Amino acid sequence: MTSATTWRATFFAGASTALLAVSPAMADHAASPEQTVLKLFDAMRAGDGDAIRALAAENAPLDRVRADGSVERATIEDWATSIDGLGPGRADEQIFDVRTRDYGGLASVWAPFILYVDGELRSCGVNHFTLAQTGGTWRVIHGVDTHYSGDCATFRDTYAEASR
């Protein structure tokens, strides 16, 4: 796997002012902001870029905050396309200690993660998603992540200790 493919497979984020049209098929899958984010990672595990696209606003950006403070930009479409290329079961991003805040059709989901690709621990860090509700359904309009520079095998414990 190339570094670009690994980057795309692990990358998640974005901000959008796009029209938030809702697919009726997704309505029951996105009843809350947290459920929407969980469904994104279910779609990732299934290798289903179309399901990822259905849970995000059109043209939603995807950002990554690098260790040097620079911001790398892409889109959720880029991420979905890379997941299509990986196929089912290859990427497994496990989120934990998820925290959600919402008010008036706007929500924020904070989701630390540990990523496995082909069963190998590849990365860890924190995702942050901004979602908007339209037609009773939550859709991702922005996402950003940052990666932990330490040992990902101990990240869950390190994160729990640091977030107390």
N, C-alpha and C positions, 0 to 999 in steps of 0.2 A: 504494500500500500504506500502510495507516495505521501509526502508530508502534506501536500495540498489536499489529498483525499482525507487524511487523518484530521487535518484542520477543519475541513468542511463537515466531517462526521461528528466532530466534537463541538462545533461552533453553534451558538444559538443566541439570537438577540435581534433587536430592531426597533424602529419607531416609525409610525406611519400616520398620515392624514388621509389614507385611502378610504374609499367607500367601504363600509363594513357589511356587505351583503351576506346573508346567512343561508347556508344550505339547509333545507328542512331535514335532511337526513342526519345532520350534525346536532340538531337542537337537543335531542335527548342525551347526547354525549358531552354536552358542554353546559350543564346546568349551573355550574359554579366556576369561579376562576381556577381554583385548585384542580377540579376535575378536568378542565381544559388542558392544563399543563400536564397532568398525568396522562391524558390521551395523546399528547404530543410524543411523550416518551414511549408509550405503547406502540404508536405508529413507527417510531424509530426502530424499535425492536422487531417489528413486523416488516421492516424494509419498505414501508408504504409512504412514499413522498406525497401522493395525492391526499392521504389523510392528514398529513402535516399541513399541506396547503389549505385544506378545508377549515382548519382551526385557526388560521391566521388571516389578517387583513391582506388584501392584495398589495404587493410591493412593500410589505413590512420590512424595515431594515433589521440587520443583525450585526451587532457590534461586539468586539472583544477588547477589553482593557488589558493591555500588555504589561509586563512587569516594569518596563521603563516608563509607564504612564501614557504611552501612545495608544490611540484607539484605532483598531483595524475594523474596516467596514465591509459588510456584505449584506445579503438579504436572506430572508427565510426561504425564498425560492431557491437560492444557491444551496442552502442546507438540504432542502427537500430533494433537489436533484442529486446531490451526493448520496443521500440515503437510498434513492432509487437505484443508484449504481452499486451500492453495497449488497442489497438484497436482504431477505429475512434472516434474523438471528445473528447477524454479524456484529451489530453495535448495540450495546446495552448500557444506557446511562441511567444509573440508579440515583434517585433523589431521596433526601431524608430531611428531617427537621424543617419541613415546609412551613412557611409562615405567610399568611394571606391577610391583606387589608383591603376592604372595598367600601365604597360610598358613592351613591348616585351614578351608577353605571361605569365607574372607573375602579380598577383594582390593581394591586401590586402583589406579585407572588415572588417570594425569596426562596430559592431552592438549592441548597448545597448539593453537590453531585460527586459521584465516582463513576468513571466511564471505563467500560471494558470493550475492546474490539477483538473479535475472534477469540474471546475468552481470556485475553491478556489485559491486565490493568494498564490503561494508557494515560489517564489524566484524572484530575479532580479539581474542584474549586467551587465557585458559587455562580448560579444563574439568577438573573433578576428579570421578571417579565412584567410588562404593563399590558393590561387587558381592558377592552371596552365592551360594554354590553349593548347589544342592539337586537331588537326583536326577541328578547328573552334569552339570547345566547351570548356567551362570552367568547371573544376572539382576541388573539394576541396582536397587539399593534406595535410593540417594541420589546426587544429582548437584548440583554447584554450579559456577558459572562467574564469571569476572570479566573485564572488558574493558580492553584496553590503550587508554590515552588519547592515545597518539602516532599517528604515521603508519602505518596498517596496511599500506601498500605496502612498508614496510621492516621490519615486525614480525618476520618469520622471522629475519632477520639480527640484529636488535636482541635478540631472545630468545636466539639462539645465543650471542651475546657475553655477555649477562648471566648465562647459566646455566653458564658455564665454571667 
